[in-house]
Amino acid sequence: MVDLGSGGGFDAFKASRLVGQSGLVIGVDATPEMIWRARETAKKHGFSNVEFRLGEIEHLPLDSNSVDVIISNCVINLAPDKSAVLREAYRVLKPGGRLVISDTVAEDALKVDHGDLKAWTQCIAGALPEEEYLALIKQAGFADVQITRKTSMPIGDEEQNCCDPGIASLTVTATAPKAAEGRAPPAR
């Protein structure tokens, strides 16, 4: 299993229980400090089935067709090239592998200042419209793309308590087609 944008390793450590001692969870993050922190935590708490690799999720430090499951929690929407992230996820998944991501999408046309640090830390600045986000997953080559959970979240002026709808949290699952089903290389 691979955790895209693993940060300090929280989701990777939770996933390590699911894969068991014979499995492996690989966390990938672009921040050296987060990789160091995650490795230290793994060592301190004896997580022997978890490892962390420094790398960009647009260029995964993994072999093609080498992973059974990819997870990601509110990270892909922050990537400058979401298509590249999804193509890389497709590349490293084995035929029949699963993609399970939770991310933020725009429900309405958002007017966001992309230079606003707060908008990035709230996972708003990189949010694509839901249809566009799902289309990118399909264009990368994935099949059986399904929304398994959706929660709308208001955004706006919290102090005035006047929030307009605008973003949603989605959990999406998809599969990399099996070779017999005509698994094609992802569209570029």
C-alpha positions in Angstrom: 0.0 0.0 0.0 1.2 3.5 -0.7 0.1 6.7 1.0 0.5 9.7 -1.3 1.6 12.8 0.7 2.1 10.9 3.9 3.3 13.8 6.0 4.2 12.6 9.5 2.8 9.1 8.7 -0.5 9.1 10.6 -2.5 7.4 7.8 0.5 5.1 7.0 0.7 3.9 10.6 -3.1 3.2 10.6 -2.8 1.3 7.3 0.0 -0.8 8.7 -2.5 -2.6 10.8 -4.5 -3.5 7.7 -1.7 -4.9 5.7 -0.3 -6.9 8.6 3.3 -8.0 9.2 3.6 -9.6 5.8 2.5 -6.4 4.0 4.2 -3.1 3.5 3.0 0.5 3.6 5.1 3.1 1.8 4.6 6.7 2.6 5.7 9.3 0.0 6.2 12.9 0.8 8.1 15.8 -0.7 9.1 17.4 2.6 12.4 16.1 4.1 11.3 17.2 7.6 8.1 15.1 7.4 10.0 12.1 6.1 12.4 12.4 9.0 9.6 12.8 11.5 7.7 9.8 10.1 10.8 7.6 10.1 11.6 8.5 13.7 8.0 7.7 14.8 8.1 4.4 13.0 11.4 3.5 14.7 10.2 4.7 18.1 7.0 2.7 18.0 8.3 -0.4 16.2 6.4 -0.1 12.9 8.5 -2.6 10.9 6.1 -2.8 8.0 6.1 0.9 7.1 8.7 2.9 5.2 8.9 6.5 4.0 10.4 7.8 0.8 11.2 11.3 -0.2 9.6 12.2 -3.5 7.0 14.2 -5.4 3.7 12.5 -5.9 3.9 13.6 -9.6 7.1 11.4 -9.9 6.6 8.5 -7.5 9.8 6.7 -6.4 8.2 3.3 -7.1 8.4 0.7 -9.8 5.6 0.3 -12.3 2.9 -2.3 -11.5 4.3 -2.8 -7.9 1.5 -1.7 -5.6 -1.9 -3.2 -4.6 -3.5 -0.1 -3.0 -3.0 3.6 -3.1 -4.5 5.9 -0.5 -4.3 9.7 -0.2 -6.0 12.1 2.3 -6.5 15.7 1.1 -3.2 15.9 -0.9 -3.9 15.6 -4.6 -5.9 18.8 -4.7 -2.7 20.6 -3.5 -0.6 19.3 -6.3 0.1 21.7 -9.2 -0.3 18.9 -11.8 -3.1 16.7 -10.6 -3.2 14.8 -13.9 0.5 13.8 -13.4 -0.3 12.5 -9.9 -3.1 10.3 -11.1 -1.1 9.0 -14.1 1.7 8.1 -11.6 -0.8 6.3 -9.3 -2.1 4.4 -12.3 1.5 3.5 -13.4 2.5 2.0 -10.0 -0.7 0.1 -9.3 -0.8 -3.5 -10.3 -3.6 -4.6 -12.7 -6.7 -4.8 -10.5 -5.2 -2.5 -7.9 -7.3 0.0 -6.0 -7.2 3.7 -5.6 -8.9 5.2 -2.5 -8.6 8.9 -2.0 -10.3 11.5 0.1 -10.0 15.0 -1.2 -11.5 18.5 -1.5 -13.5 19.5 -4.6 -15.3 22.7 -5.6 -19.1 22.6 -5.7 -19.4 26.1 -7.1 -17.1 28.4 -9.1 -14.8 29.5 -6.4 -13.2 32.9 -6.4 -10.0 32.2 -4.5 -6.8 34.2 -4.4 -4.2 31.5 -5.3 -1.6 33.5 -3.4 -3.6 33.3 -0.2 -1.7 30.9 2.1 -4.9 30.4 4.2 -6.8 29.2 1.2 -4.0 26.6 0.6 -3.9 25.5 4.2 -7.7 25.0 4.2 -7.3 22.9 1.0 -9.5 25.3 -0.9 -7.1 27.0 -3.4 -6.4 23.8 -5.4 -9.9 22.4 -5.4 -11.2 21.5 -8.9 -14.9 21.2 -9.7 -16.1 17.7 -8.9 -16.8 16.7 -12.5 -13.3 17.8 -13.6 -11.6 15.9 -10.7 -13.5 12.7 -11.5 -12.7 13.1 -15.2 -9.0 13.4 -14.5 -9.2 10.0 -12.6 -10.9 8.4 -15.6 -8.4 10.0 -18.1 -5.5 8.5 -16.1 -6.9 5.1 -17.0 -8.9 4.1 -13.9 -12.2 2.2 -14.1 -15.1 1.8 -11.7 -14.7 5.4 -10.4 -17.2 5.8 -7.6 -17.9 8.5 -5.0 -18.4 6.5 -1.7 -18.8 9.6 0.5 -19.5 13.3 0.0 -19.7 16.0 2.6 -20.5 19.5 1.6 -18.6 22.2 3.6 -19.6 25.8 3.8 -16.8 28.4 3.3 -17.0 32.1 4.1 -16.7 34.5 7.0 -16.8 32.4 10.1 -17.0 35.4 12.4 -20.2 36.7 10.7 -21.6 33.2 10.5 -22.5 33.7 6.8 -21.1 30.8 4.9 -21.9 30.0 1.3 -21.6 26.5 0.0 -18.6 26.0 -2.1 -16.5 22.9 -1.4 -17.0 19.3 -0.6 -15.0 16.5 0.8 -15.1 13.4 -1.4 -14.0 9.9 -0.9 -13.4 8.3 -4.3 -12.6 4.7 -5.1 -11.3 3.4 -8.5 -9.5 0.4 -9.9 -6.7 -0.1 -12.4 -8.2 -2.5 -15.0 -6.8 -6.0 -15.1 -4.6 -6.9 -18.1 -7.3 -9.1 -19.5 -9.7 -6.1 -19.5 -7.4 -4.2 -21.8 -5.4 -2.1 -19.4 -4.2 0.7 -21.5 -1.4 3.2 -20.7 -2.8 6.4 -19.2 -3.6 9.3 -21.4 -1.0 12.1 -21.4 
